[in-house]
Amino acid sequence: MTIQEIQAFVTAPYEDSVHEIKAAKPWTDRCFKAERLRDIAAMANSGGGLLLIGRDNPNFRTGTLAPQEQQTYDITAVAVDVRNYIAPIVAVRVHYLNAGPDLLVALDVPTITRAPAIMITDFGCEQHGTHFKPGDVYVRTPAAQTQRLASYPEMEDLLNRVVEYRLVQELQRFRTLGGA
């Protein structure tokens, strides 16, 4: 997403399968981080998306991160955590936003086209226990929820989408190189 698209979203926020809004919490909060890592994997598997951190429910127009909370979303810290828990690597872009006096963070998640984003190690927190295990695969639902794939048909659908996308890419490359 462009910074203009992100700013427009901040001005008129909503949740759907590619937009998720969360209240102000630092990236260093283990339970919050575990849930966001699942959201990142799910969005990467579902066409990409945007996580906006720092807005409160129910209307998503109020709330702010404290300056020290916003600083915990250091691009290196987020990238290291994504790399340590999700494969293949998802190149999440971190945007620091000012919405009037409010400080927000947007995590811009690209779609994964090489293979599904899969959790590669256990992660949890003391309060909720294990949030995900190696091999867990998540997607976004039309109801704006992150959901673990739990059946063969769901996994088959995701894999077929990846294969179809890769096939289209290869056909376009072939045509560009002077093929049929």
C-alpha positions as protocol buffer text, in pm:
chain_id: "A"
residue {
  index: 1
  type: MET
  ca { x: 0 y: 0 z: 0 }
}
residue {
  index: 2
  type: THR
  ca { x: 110 y: 355 z: -58 }
}
residue {
  index: 3
  type: ILE
  ca { x: 142 y: 594 z: 235 }
}
residue {
  index: 4
  type: GLN
  ca { x: -154 y: 788 z: 89 }
}
residue {
  index: 5
  type: GLU
  ca { x: -370 y: 473 z: 95 }
}
residue {
  index: 6
  type: ILE
  ca { x: -266 y: 403 z: 453 }
}
residue {
  index: 7
  type: GLN
  ca { x: -344 y: 763 z: 559 }
}
residue {
  index: 8
  type: ALA
  ca { x: -685 y: 739 z: 388 }
}
residue {
  index: 9
  type: PHE
  ca { x: -751 y: 416 z: 579 }
}
residue {
  index: 10
  type: VAL
  ca { x: -654 y: 583 z: 910 }
}
residue {
  index: 11
  type: THR
  ca { x: -901 y: 862 z: 834 }
}
residue {
  index: 12
  type: ALA
  ca { x: -1188 y: 620 z: 764 }
}
residue {
  index: 13
  type: PRO
  ca { x: -1095 y: 292 z: 936 }
}
residue {
  index: 14
  type: TYR
  ca { x: -1285 y: -37 z: 903 }
}
residue {
  index: 15
  type: GLU
  ca { x: -1212 y: -407 z: 938 }
}
residue {
  index: 16
  type: ASP
  ca { x: -1244 y: -668 z: 667 }
}
residue {
  index: 17
  type: SER
  ca { x: -1043 y: -964 z: 540 }
}
residue {
  index: 18
  type: VAL
  ca { x: -742 y: -740 z: 457 }
}
residue {
  index: 19
  type: HIS
  ca { x: -769 y: -469 z: 726 }
}
residue {
  index: 20
  type: GLU
  ca { x: -728 y: -538 z: 1098 }
}
residue {
  index: 21
  type: ILE
  ca { x: -731 y: -276 z: 1373 }
}
residue {
  index: 22
  type: LYS
  ca { x: -589 y: -333 z: 1719 }
}
residue {
  index: 23
  type: ALA
  ca { x: -572 y: -128 z: 2037 }
}
residue {
  index: 24
  type: ALA
  ca { x: -247 y: 25 z: 2161 }
}
residue {
  index: 25
  type: LYS
  ca { x: -3 y: -238 z: 2282 }
}
residue {
  index: 26
  type: PRO
  ca { x: 375 y: -251 z: 2252 }
}
residue {
  index: 27
  type: TRP
  ca { x: 537 y: -506 z: 2019 }
}
residue {
  index: 28
  type: THR
  ca { x: 719 y: -636 z: 2327 }
}
residue {
  index: 29
  type: ASP
  ca { x: 391 y: -771 z: 2478 }
}
residue {
  index: 30
  type: ARG
  ca { x: 431 y: -1148 z: 2411 }
}
residue {
  index: 31
  type: CYS
  ca { x: 60 y: -1233 z: 2389 }
}
residue {
  index: 32
  type: PHE
  ca { x: -9 y: -939 z: 2158 }
}
residue {
  index: 33
  type: LYS
  ca { x: 296 y: -1023 z: 1943 }
}
residue {
  index: 34
  type: ALA
  ca { x: 188 y: -1387 z: 1908 }
}
residue {
  index: 35
  type: GLU
  ca { x: -156 y: -1282 z: 1786 }
}
residue {
  index: 36
  type: ARG
  ca { x: -6 y: -1029 z: 1540 }
}
residue {
  index: 37
  type: LEU
  ca { x: 236 y: -1290 z: 1403 }
}
residue {
  index: 38
  type: ARG
  ca { x: -65 y: -1513 z: 1329 }
}
residue {
  index: 39
  type: ASP
  ca { x: -238 y: -1215 z: 1163 }
}
residue {
  index: 40
  type: ILE
  ca { x: 73 y: -1145 z: 951 }
}
residue {
  index: 41
  type: ALA
  ca { x: 91 y: -1507 z: 831 }
}
residue {
  index: 42
  type: ALA
  ca { x: -284 y: -1511 z: 761 }
}
residue {
  index: 43
  type: MET
  ca { x: -273 y: -1188 z: 563 }
}
residue {
  index: 44
  type: ALA
  ca { x: 29 y: -1306 z: 364 }
}
residue {
  index: 45
  type: ASN
  ca { x: -168 y: -1620 z: 274 }
}
residue {
  index: 46
  type: SER
  ca { x: -482 y: -1424 z: 187 }
}
residue {
  index: 47
  type: GLY
  ca { x: -361 y: -1159 z: -55 }
}
residue {
  index: 48
  type: GLY
  ca { x: -184 y: -923 z: 184 }
}
residue {
  index: 49
  type: GLY
  ca { x: -325 y: -667 z: 422 }
}
residue {
  index: 50
  type: LEU
  ca { x: -277 y: -393 z: 676 }
}
residue {
  index: 51
  type: LEU
  ca { x: -262 y: -414 z: 1057 }
}
residue {
  index: 52
  type: LEU
  ca { x: -327 y: -78 z: 1222 }
}
residue {
  index: 53
  type: ILE
  ca { x: -205 y: -63 z: 1583 }
}
residue {
  index: 54
  type: GLY
  ca { x: -321 y: 199 z: 1830 }
}
residue {
  index: 55
  type: ARG
  ca { x: -696 y: 243 z: 1774 }
}
residue {
  index: 56
  type: ASP
  ca { x: -970 y: 143 z: 2017 }
}
residue {
  index: 57
  type: ASN
  ca { x: -1302 y: -20 z: 1946 }
}
residue {
  index: 58
  type: PRO
  ca { x: -1587 y: 31 z: 1868 }
}
residue {
  index: 59
  type: ASN
  ca { x: -1536 y: 303 z: 1606 }
}
residue {
  index: 60
  type: PHE
  ca { x: -1155 y: 277 z: 1556 }
}
residue {
  index: 61
  type: ARG
  ca { x: -1122 y: 657 z: 1556 }
}
residue {
  index: 62
  type: THR
  ca { x: -977 y: 704 z: 1904 }
}
residue {
  index: 63
  type: GLY
  ca { x: -671 y: 572 z: 2078 }
}
residue {
  index: 64
  type: THR
  ca { x: -300 y: 625 z: 2056 }
}
residue {
  index: 65
  type: LEU
  ca { x: 27 y: 453 z: 2128 }
}
residue {
  index: 66
  type: ALA
  ca { x: 254 y: 613 z: 2384 }
}
residue {
  index: 67
  type: PRO
  ca { x: 581 y: 729 z: 2221 }
}
residue {
  index: 68
  type: GLN
  ca { x: 774 y: 447 z: 2390 }
}
residue {
  index: 69
  type: GLU
  ca { x: 514 y: 191 z: 2268 }
}
residue {
  index: 70
  type: GLN
  ca { x: 542 y: 318 z: 1910 }
}
residue {
  index: 71
  type: GLN
  ca { x: 921 y: 282 z: 1931 }
}
residue {
  index: 72
  type: THR
  ca { x: 889 y: -91 z: 2013 }
}
residue {
  index: 73
  type: TYR
  ca { x: 776 y: -143 z: 1652 }
}
residue {
  index: 74
  type: ASP
  ca { x: 1133 y: -102 z: 1536 }
}
residue {
  index: 75
  type: ILE
  ca { x: 1154 y: -234 z: 1180 }
}
residue {
  index: 76
  type: THR
  ca { x: 1445 y: -461 z: 1271 }
}
residue {
  index: 77
  type: ALA
  ca { x: 1269 y: -609 z: 1576 }
}
residue {
  index: 78
  type: VAL
  ca { x: 953 y: -680 z: 1374 }
}
residue {
  index: 79
  type: ALA
  ca { x: 1154 y: -830 z: 1086 }
}
residue {
  index: 80
  type: VAL
  ca { x: 1355 y: -1054 z: 1319 }
}
residue {
  index: 81
  type: ASP
  ca { x: 1040 y: -1184 z: 1487 }
}
residue {
  index: 82
  type: VAL
  ca { x: 868 y: -1248 z: 1153 }
}
residue {
  index: 83
  type: ARG
  ca { x: 1178 y: -1429 z: 1025 }
}
residue {
  index: 84
  type: ASN
  ca { x: 1208 y: -1637 z: 1343 }
}
residue {
  index: 85
  type: TYR
  ca { x: 847 y: -1756 z: 1343 }
}
residue {
  index: 86
  type: ILE
  ca { x: 717 y: -1754 z: 981 }
}
residue {
  index: 87
  type: ALA
  ca { x: 856 y: -1917 z: 666 }
}
residue {
  index: 88
  type: PRO
  ca { x: 904 y: -1817 z: 396 }
}
residue {
  index: 89
  type: ILE
  ca { x: 1007 y: -1468 z: 505 }
}
residue {
  index: 90
  type: VAL
  ca { x: 727 y: -1211 z: 486 }
}
residue {
  index: 91
  type: ALA
  ca { x: 867 y: -863 z: 411 }
}
residue {
  index: 92
  type: VAL
  ca { x: 642 y: -662 z: 645 }
}
residue {
  index: 93
  type: ARG
  ca { x: 675 y: -286 z: 607 }
}
residue {
  index: 94
  type: VAL
  ca { x: 644 y: -81 z: 927 }
}
residue {
  index: 95
  type: HIS
  ca { x: 491 y: 269 z: 898 }
}
residue {
  index: 96
  type: TYR
  ca { x: 492 y: 518 z: 1188 }
}
residue {
  index: 97
  type: LEU
  ca { x: 186 y: 740 z: 1163 }
}
residue {
  index: 98
  type: ASN
  ca { x: 64 y: 1059 z: 1323 }
}
residue {
  index: 99
  type: ALA
  ca { x: -311 y: 1104 z: 1311 }
}
residue {
  index: 100
  type: GLY
  ca { x: -351 y: 1446 z: 1464 }
}
residue {
  index: 101
  type: PRO
  ca { x: -211 y: 1405 z: 1814 }
}
residue {
  index: 102
  type: ASP
  ca { x: -234 y: 1025 z: 1799 }
}
residue {
  index: 103
  type: LEU
  ca { x: 63 y: 796 z: 1736 }
}
residue {
  index: 104
  type: LEU
  ca { x: -11 y: 479 z: 1539 }
}
residue {
  index: 105
  type: VAL
  ca { x: 176 y: 200 z: 1362 }
}
residue {
  index: 106
  type: ALA
  ca { x: 71 y: 29 z: 1041 }
}
residue {
  index: 107
  type: LEU
  ca { x: 214 y: -311 z: 952 }
}
residue {
  index: 108
  type: ASP
  ca { x: 182 y: -349 z: 575 }
}
residue {
  index: 109
  type: VAL
  ca { x: 180 y: -720 z: 490 }
}
residue {
  index: 110
  type: PRO
  ca { x: 249 y: -831 z: 131 }
}
residue {
  index: 111
  type: THR
  ca { x: 99 y: -1143 z: -23 }
}
residue {
  index: 112
  type: ILE
  ca { x: 315 y: -1453 z: -35 }
}
residue {
  index: 113
  type: THR
  ca { x: 341 y: -1605 z: -381 }
}
residue {
  index: 114
  type: ARG
  ca { x: 621 y: -1862 z: -352 }
}
residue {
  index: 115
  type: ALA
  ca { x: 464 y: -2085 z: -87 }
}
residue {
  index: 116
  type: PRO
  ca { x: 216 y: -2054 z: 200 }
}
residue {
  index: 117
  type: ALA
  ca { x: 335 y: -1869 z: 510 }
}
residue {
  index: 118
  type: ILE
  ca { x: 379 y: -2138 z: 774 }
}
residue {
  index: 119
  type: MET
  ca { x: 458 y: -2103 z: 1142 }
}
residue {
  index: 120
  type: ILE
  ca { x: 799 y: -2263 z: 1203 }
}
residue {
  index: 121
  type: THR
  ca { x: 828 y: -2281 z: 1582 }
}
residue {
  index: 122
  type: ASP
  ca { x: 616 y: -2270 z: 1897 }
}
residue {
  index: 123
  type: PHE
  ca { x: 531 y: -1933 z: 2044 }
}
residue {
  index: 124
  type: GLY
  ca { x: 316 y: -1840 z: 2337 }
}
residue {
  index: 125
  type: CYS
  ca { x: 276 y: -1633 z: 2648 }
}
residue {
  index: 126
  type: GLU
  ca { x: 225 y: -1708 z: 3015 }
}
residue {
  index: 127
  type: GLN
  ca { x: -134 y: -1585 z: 3013 }
}
residue {
  index: 128
  type: HIS
  ca { x: -263 y: -1795 z: 2718 }
}
residue {
  index: 129
  type: GLY
  ca { x: -7 y: -2070 z: 2671 }
}
residue {
  index: 130
  type: THR
  ca { x: 91 y: -2173 z: 2318 }
}
residue {
  index: 131
  type: HIS
  ca { x: -51 y: -1948 z: 2046 }
}
residue {
  index: 132
  type: PHE
  ca { x: 82 y: -2147 z: 1751 }
}
residue {
  index: 133
  type: LYS
  ca { x: 292 y: -2453 z: 1673 }
}
residue {
  index: 134
  type: PRO
  ca { x: 527 y: -2551 z: 1390 }
}
residue {
  index: 135
  type: GLY
  ca { x: 329 y: -2629 z: 1077 }
}
residue {
  index: 136
  type: ASP
  ca { x: 27 y: -2414 z: 1163 }
}
residue {
  index: 137
  type: VAL
  ca { x: -108 y: -2224 z: 863 }
}
residue {
  index: 138
  type: TYR
  ca { x: -344 y: -1928 z: 898 }
}
residue {
  index: 139
  type: VAL
  ca { x: -574 y: -1739 z: 659 }
}
residue {
  index: 140
  type: ARG
  ca { x: -811 y: -1444 z: 687 }
}
residue {
  index: 141
  type: THR
  ca { x: -1183 y: -1513 z: 666 }
}
residue {
  index: 142
  type: PRO
  ca { x: -1446 y: -1294 z: 498 }
}
residue {
  index: 143
  type: ALA
  ca { x: -1565 y: -1214 z: 853 }
}
residue {
  index: 144
  type: ALA
  ca { x: -1232 y: -1033 z: 925 }
}
residue {
  index: 145
  type: GLN
  ca { x: -1095 y: -1309 z: 1144 }
}
residue {
  index: 146
  type: THR
  ca { x: -765 y: -1496 z: 1146 }
}
residue {
  index: 147
  type: GLN
  ca { x: -827 y: -1868 z: 1127 }
}
residue {
  index: 148
  type: ARG
  ca { x: -599 y: -2172 z: 1141 }
}
residue {
  index: 149
  type: LEU
  ca { x: -645 y: -2409 z: 850 }
}
residue {
  index: 150
  type: ALA
  ca { x: -782 y: -2728 z: 998 }
}
residue {
  index: 151
  type: SER
  ca { x: -881 y: -2945 z: 705 }
}
residue {
  index: 152
  type: TYR
  ca { x: -743 y: -3095 z: 388 }
}
residue {
  index: 153
  type: PRO
  ca { x: -982 y: -2898 z: 158 }
}
residue {
  index: 154
  type: GLU
  ca { x: -873 y: -2567 z: 315 }
}
residue {
  index: 155
  type: MET
  ca { x: -504 y: -2651 z: 271 }
}
residue {
  index: 156
  type: GLU
  ca { x: -562 y: -2778 z: -82 }
}
residue {
  index: 157
  type: ASP
  ca { x: -737 y: -2452 z: -175 }
}
residue {
  index: 158
  type: LEU
  ca { x: -447 y: -2244 z: -44 }
}
residue {
  index: 159
  type: LEU
  ca { x: -187 y: -2456 z: -225 }
}
residue {
  index: 160
  type: ASN
  ca { x: -387 y: -2442 z: -549 }
}
residue {
  index: 161
  type: ARG
  ca { x: -394 y: -2062 z: -529 }
}
residue {
  index: 162
  type: VAL
  ca { x: -17 y: -2051 z: -486 }
}
residue {
  index: 163
  type: VAL
  ca { x: 40 y: -2290 z: -778 }
}
residue {
  index: 164
  type: GLU
  ca { x: -203 y: -2097 z: -1001 }
}
residue {
  index: 165
  type: TYR
  ca { x: -33 y: -1766 z: -921 }
}
residue {
  index: 166
  type: ARG
  ca { x: 312 y: -1911 z: -993 }
}
residue {
  index: 167
  type: LEU
  ca { x: 187 y: -2059 z: -1323 }
}
residue {
  index: 168
  type: VAL
  ca { x: 49 y: -1722 z: -1433 }
}
residue {
  index: 169
  type: GLN
  ca { x: 382 y: -1556 z: -1341 }
}
residue {
  index: 170
  type: GLU
  ca { x: 579 y: -1809 z: -1546 }
}
residue {
  index: 171
  type: LEU
  ca { x: 347 y: -1772 z: -1847 }
}
residue {
  index: 172
  type: GLN
  ca { x: 386 y: -1394 z: -1834 }
}
residue {
  index: 173
  type: ARG
  ca { x: 765 y: -1430 z: -1813 }
}
residue {
  index: 174
  type: PHE
  ca { x: 763 y: -1672 z: -2106 }
}
residue {
  index: 175
  type: ARG
  ca { x: 558 y: -1428 z: -2318 }
}
residue {
  index: 176
  type: THR
  ca { x: 791 y: -1142 z: -2223 }
}
residue {
  index: 177
  type: LEU
  ca { x: 1090 y: -1344 z: -2341 }
}
residue {
  index: 178
  type: GLY
  ca { x: 931 y: -1394 z: -2685 }
}
residue {
  index: 179
  type: GLY
  ca { x: 737 y: -1713 z: -2631 }
}
residue {
  index: 180
  type: ALA
  ca { x: 391 y: -1791 z: -2766 }
}
